[in-house]
Amino acid sequence: MTETTVDTTRSGSGAKAEQLRSEKQRAHLNRIARTLAACFIGMIAGWASFALGGTPNENMVQPNALLGLVILAAAIVIQRHLFVLLRLDTPELGAKDWFYQGFMTLALWFMTLTILLTTSV
């Protein structure tokens, strides 16, 4: 038995499936980029909160601890503008997506600030 391969151009449902796969892959890469941006913004905000909060006392409380929360809120708000600069698809994001982005920023801000506060003794 001999095998022959037929090289045909994709048309019809095969082309649509390839286009759908390409769109899904692009959307997945956009989600990864948005998550990475939120993580890096959270780490930068945590470092800025530590740097601007003042030297912590023996109870690990900074004199300007409230400033850290203001920096966190600003970092969450800045994300939308950063996404526009990075040309990520922001019109398709719903409330659940923005909540996720804000939570990722909060989580990385908290972890970064906690690590910096505990190692600054």
C-alpha positions in Angstrom: 0.0 0.0 0.0 1.3 3.4 -0.8 0.3 6.5 1.0 -0.3 9.7 -0.9 -0.8 13.0 0.7 -3.0 15.6 -0.8 -2.0 19.2 -0.3 -5.1 21.3 -0.4 -5.5 24.9 0.8 -7.8 25.2 3.7 -11.2 26.5 2.9 -14.6 26.3 4.5 -14.8 24.9 8.0 -11.1 24.2 8.2 -10.2 27.8 7.7 -12.8 28.9 10.2 -11.4 26.5 12.7 -7.9 27.8 12.2 -9.1 31.4 12.5 -11.0 30.5 15.7 -7.9 28.8 17.1 -5.8 31.8 16.3 -8.3 34.1 18.0 -8.4 31.9 21.1 -4.6 31.9 21.2 -4.4 35.7 20.9 -7.0 36.1 23.7 -5.0 33.7 25.9 -1.8 35.7 25.4 -3.7 38.9 26.2 -4.9 37.4 29.5 -1.4 36.3 30.4 -0.1 39.8 29.6 -2.8 41.4 31.7 -2.1 39.1 34.6 1.7 39.8 34.4 1.0 43.5 34.3 -1.2 43.3 37.4 1.5 41.3 39.2 4.3 43.7 38.4 2.2 46.7 39.3 1.4 45.1 42.6 5.1 44.5 43.3 6.0 48.0 42.4 3.2 49.4 44.6 4.4 47.2 47.5 7.9 48.4 47.2 6.7 52.1 46.9 4.5 51.5 50.0 7.5 50.2 51.9 9.8 53.0 50.8 7.4 55.8 51.4 5.8 54.4 54.6 8.7 55.2 56.8 10.8 53.0 59.1 8.7 50.4 60.9 8.7 50.3 64.7 9.2 47.2 66.8 5.6 46.1 66.0 6.3 46.3 62.3 3.9 49.2 61.9 5.0 52.1 59.6 4.2 55.7 60.6 2.6 56.4 57.3 0.9 53.0 56.8 -2.2 54.6 55.4 -0.1 55.9 52.5 0.5 52.3 51.4 -3.3 51.8 51.0 -3.5 55.0 48.9 -0.6 53.7 46.7 -2.4 50.4 46.3 -5.6 52.1 45.2 -3.7 54.3 42.7 -2.0 51.2 41.3 -5.3 49.5 40.7 -6.7 52.6 39.0 -3.5 53.0 36.9 -3.9 49.5 35.4 -6.6 50.6 33.0 -4.4 53.3 31.5 -1.5 50.9 31.4 -3.6 48.4 29.5 -4.4 51.0 26.9 -0.7 51.8 26.5 0.1 48.1 26.1 -2.7 47.8 23.5 -4.4 45.1 25.5 -8.1 44.6 24.8 -9.8 46.6 27.6 -13.3 47.0 26.1 -14.0 43.3 26.4 -13.2 43.2 30.2 -16.2 42.9 32.4 -16.6 43.5 36.2 -15.3 40.0 37.0 -12.2 40.6 35.0 -11.4 44.0 36.6 -12.0 42.4 40.0 -9.5 39.7 39.2 -7.0 42.3 38.0 -7.5 44.3 41.2 -7.2 41.2 43.4 -3.9 40.2 41.7 -2.5 43.7 42.3 -3.6 43.5 45.9 -2.1 40.0 46.5 1.3 40.9 45.0 1.3 44.3 46.9 0.6 42.5 50.2 3.2 39.8 49.6 5.9 42.3 48.6 5.1 44.6 51.5 5.1 41.8 54.0 8.4 40.4 52.8 10.0 43.8 52.9 8.7 44.6 56.3 9.8 41.3 57.8 13.3 41.4 56.3 13.9 45.0 57.3 14.4 44.3 61.0 
